[in-house]
Amino acid sequence: MYTGTLIEELIATVERAEKHARAVKAAVELENWYPVTHSGLGAVEQNLLGVR
């Protein structure tokens, strides 16, 4: 049934997709900051894990 909200629904869908894409990009960029710890090549100070 046509409710007259097609454009609003499409805009909301695009906004959700853009938000998701930004979140994925941020996660990839964050992973790129820590390549040494992921590969195990760097020394990790256990008392500093989780410190921001």
N, C-alpha and C positions, 0 to 999 in steps of 0.2 A: 504494500500500500504506500502511496506517495504521501510523504508528510511535509514536503517543502523544505527539508533541511539537508538536502543532498550536498550543497556547497559547504555548509558548516561541517558536515561529517567528513567530507574529503579534506578540508583544511585541518581538522583535528587529527585525521589519520597521517597526513604529511608531517604535522608537528610531532606526533609520537615517533614516527620513523626517524626524523632528524634528531630527536632527543636520544634515541637508541644508538644512532650512528655516532653521535658525539661521545656517548658513554663507552662504546667499543673502541673508538679512537683513543680516548683517554687511558683505557686499560692497556692498550698496546704501547702507548708512549711510556706509561709507568713501567711496564716490563722492560723496555729498552734502557731504563735508568739503572737496572740491576742485573746486567748480563753476567757479571763476575760471580755473584752469589748463586745464580741459577746454575752456572756451570761447575761450581765447586772449586774454582781456581783461587778465589780470594779467601783470606782469613776473616772469619766472622767472630766478632766479640759477642759472646752469648749474653752478656749483661746489657748490651745495647739493642738487642732484637726487640722490635716493636716500638722503639723510641722514634718519635717524629720530630 
